[in-house]
Amino acid sequence: MAFLELDHLEKSFGAANVTFTEVPGPGASKINASVVFPDDPKKRLEVIWHDEAQRTRPSAIVITAVSQWSAPSGMRLGLPLTDVEKRNGKPFMLSGFGADYGGSVSDWQGGKRDQLGGACRMGMRFSEDSGTSAEARARVQGEQVFPSNDPGIRGVKPRVSEIIIGYPQ
């Protein structure tokens, strides 16, 4: 994966456009990452490293907020859950909203998004539509797992809010 080492990021995007800083991690934690275009939310990309000191061997690439980057198969932020389900070729499982990892895909159920090639994996988090009623939201909250075709999940009109491409050690 030499193509994703820090040196390549700096050559591709310009050293001034790549910083090493803390980014949000799981729960309320912070982790270190190389951030491409840190001051431009539409171009922002986070690279987390297996070897943080040398900034080699990527662990994950994270697309979040309003970034315009896309992942394999045209996966991008803002896609409705139903579009992701079609691209996966079948329903998948996701965690209830409102908890740590809320709205995250927990199992692609053997669908097309289960493996990207080699041992790479795609993770994804969904957010509920802001216009969803409190009653509808309450049905899909907490430490539960739901199929993507569950009527309660569909009722909150989830859209992709984060994409993580994970690389093996």
N, C-alpha and C positions, 0 to 999 in steps of 0.2 A: 504494500500500500504506500510505496514511496511517493506516489503522486499526491498524497494528502498530507505530507509532512509540512511543517511550518515553512520551510524554505520555499516549497512550491506555492503555498498560499500567498506568501509575500511577493513572489515573482509574478504570479497570476493577477493579483489584485492591487499590488503596490504595498510596500512595507508600511507606509503611513495609514493604510486602510485596514490593517490587522493589528489588534491589540490583544493582550493577555490580561484577563480580568475576571472578577467573580461574576457568576451568573446564577439565577435561581436554580436550585436543585430539587430533589424530591422533598415533599413536605415544605417546611420553611427553611431548609438548608441552603447553603451557598456552595458552589463548586467553581473551580477554575476552568477557564476555557479560552481558546483563541477565538476572538470575535471578528468576523469580516464585516466591514462597513458598520462599526458600532454606532455611528451617529446618523445612519440612514435606515430607519425601520423597514423600509421596503426592500432594501438590499441585504439586511442583516442575516448572518448565518453564524451559528455557534459550533465550534469543533472542540470536543472533549477528547483528551488523550489518554491512552493506556500508560504511556511514558510521559508524564507531565513535565518532568525536568528537561527532557530533550525535545519535547513536543513532537513525538513521533508515534506511529501506530495509533491511528484514531480509534477511539472507543465508540463515539457516537457523533453524528451530525444532527443538529437540532434546528428546525425551522419553526419559528413562533411569531407571535404578535401579528403584524401586518406584512410580513415578508412576502415578496413575490416569487421566491424560489419554489420550484416544484420538485417532487420526488419521482421515483420510477412510476411508470404507468399514468403519468399526469396527475398524481396525487398532489393536492395543493390546499393551502389554508382556505377555509370558507366552503369547501365542498359539503353538500348535505350528506347526512348519514346514508340515505337511500342510494346515492351515487357511489359511495364507497362500498356499500354492500353489493351493488351490481359489478363493480370492478373486482371484488373479491370472488364473485361467482356464487356466493351463498351467504347466509347470515353468519354473524360472528358474535362473540361475547364481549361485553364491556361492563366496567364497574359502575356502580351507582354514583350519582353526582354528589358533590358537597363534601366528600371525604378526601384524604390523601389519595392521589392518583385517580380522583373522581373523573368519570367520563372516559377513562383509558381503555383501549382494547386489551382484553386479558387473554383472548384466544381467537385466532383467525379460523378455527375449526377446520383446518386443512384446506382452506381456500387459496386462491391465487396470491394473496398478500402474505401468506405464511412464511415464505422464503423468497429472498430477492435474488438469490444466486450465491453459491457457496454457502457459508453459514451466516450471511448477513440477514438481519431481521428488520422489519418495519414496525415501529410502534406509533401509536396515534392516540391523541386525546381529543375529545369532543366537548363543546360547550353548548349549554342550552340556549335557545332563542330568548333574547331579552324580553320579548313580549309574552312569554309563557306565564300562565297563571300560577299563583302560589300553590293551588290545589294540585295542578298537574305536576309541578316540580316535586311536591312532597311524595308522590307515588314512586319516584325513581331516585330517592336520596339514600345515602348511607352505605354501609359495608355489605352490599349485595352485588350479585352479578346478574346481568340481564342479557337475553339474546337481542341482537340488533333489530329484529322484527317484532319485538314486544310492543303492544299498543301503547303502554305507558312511555316507553323510550321514544317511540315515533311521535307521541303527543307533545314532547318538549322540543321538537324540530332541531335536533343536534346538528352542528356543523363542525368541521375539523378546525381545531384551534392550535394544534401542535403536532408536528411530525418528527419522529426520531428514527434515524437510520442507525442501527446498532451493528458494530463490527466485532467479531470474536477476538478473544485474547490471542 
